[in-house]
């Protein structure tokens, strides 16, 4: 009997040990990343109110680490706030985070997920991305459309040169310029008349539409985190989204119908623009897209391609005005490479090493989208020993990564020299390969318009620095410029930059502008 008891005791002990080991292993394997303790029902929502979300999450990362887990209502959210963590999520586990979580912006603004930005990963998304890449963003397409960009930038230069003693609201003019360049590329014509003024009512209306889309897309909406309460629209966000959607849809419907009529009369411009290509694709079953998808794609291009580029250039010029020695260095490089007797060309950009460093530093300190567009885990996975459950929303804090003191010396200082040959970050680019600066995202869902956006930002910044010296109105000193950020999906200036442009090139250069 004693032997039987010993055997039973041994079996029980072994079973208990195995059970305890399995329980411990399961708990450790399913351990969530650290984060603030959630409240009942609402989760961590009370802890993220007030300041802009990207800066709040950056502050939290200092306490909980660069991989955090939050519960917002009934939605689990994982936040990446360092280059190393972002690389694991967007490179190593990229295929697991290819779709977007449900959200009101995609539903009510972006044609119920029929656009390219918010569409679920799959055949339709791949088709929209292929069409955009081939006809708008390939190297051939960018070279084919170089003349359009240069002509629209020349119109901007004329508007600035003729402003006289009236200070220029630079952001509005940049929005008009980028929108018209995109418009001629996408729909074969300018969006705003002659493109010469950022103050006409049509330009103001378009700028207001774009900004409202970006503001609402970044606005807190309870229905996104409590799906069962979505129908209540507690803060009226869905109602606002429906209004701005109708505003934009009317605008886009008119464009599509006018273009279809021109094509029917044989006046479509030889199918050189994107819209002509999309409308003519109705005959090709392999690439056929409907009017809703066409308008959704145009919505993506106009919103993502105007506000982001314009705000980045506005930040770049602001920083150079605040740092006169850097402005002088950029102008000296332009005078050496381009001279004072002609305009800057796309072909000059590879030789403008300091100018490129200025743009990179602007993207680092003022990323156009401070928080990446959300992604969603298709399956559970493990990151740094932590469990990320299926269905978790992923946010990458691009703003925090660019200001990470573990990654950057003097992270709050504007220092383009760090990207110059011999600088500590000379090897870093902004194209999604180096995760220290990822203004366009990374992985398969990297911004499809990155190549055009980067070239447009470089060209506009180079042109403004080359053509003009800049003075602030009313005796304002450079170090007195307000550097506050406006809240929204894009990182705009809270106070638009208002400046006096002073021509610095030979007079004949301005006369050559079309």
Secondary structure, DSSP 8 states (H G I E B T S, - for coil): -HHHHHHHHHHHHHHHHHHHHHHHHHHHHT--------BTTTBTGGGG-SS-HHHHHHHHHHHH-SEEEEEETTEEEEEE-SHHHHHIIIIITGGGS-B----HIIIIITTTTTSSSSS-SSHHHHHHHHHHIIIIISHHHHHHTHHHHHHHHHHHHHHHHT-TTS-EEHHHHHHHHHHHHHHHHHTSS-SSTTS--S-SHHHHHHHHHHHHHHHHHTS--HHHH-GGGGGG-TTSHHHHHHHHHHHHHHHHHHHHHHHHHHHHTT-S-TT-SHHHHHHHGGG-TTS---HHHHHHHHHHHHHHHHHHHHHHHHHHHHHHHH-HHHHHHHHHHHHHHT-SSS---GGGGGG-HHHHHHHHHHHHHS-SSSB---EE-SS-EEETTEEE-TT-EEEEBHHHHHT-TTT-TTTTS--GGGGSTTSTTTT--SSSSSTT--TT--STTS-TTHHHHHHHHHHHHHHHHHHEEEEEGGG--GGG----B--SSS--BSS--EEEEEE-S-HHHHHT--
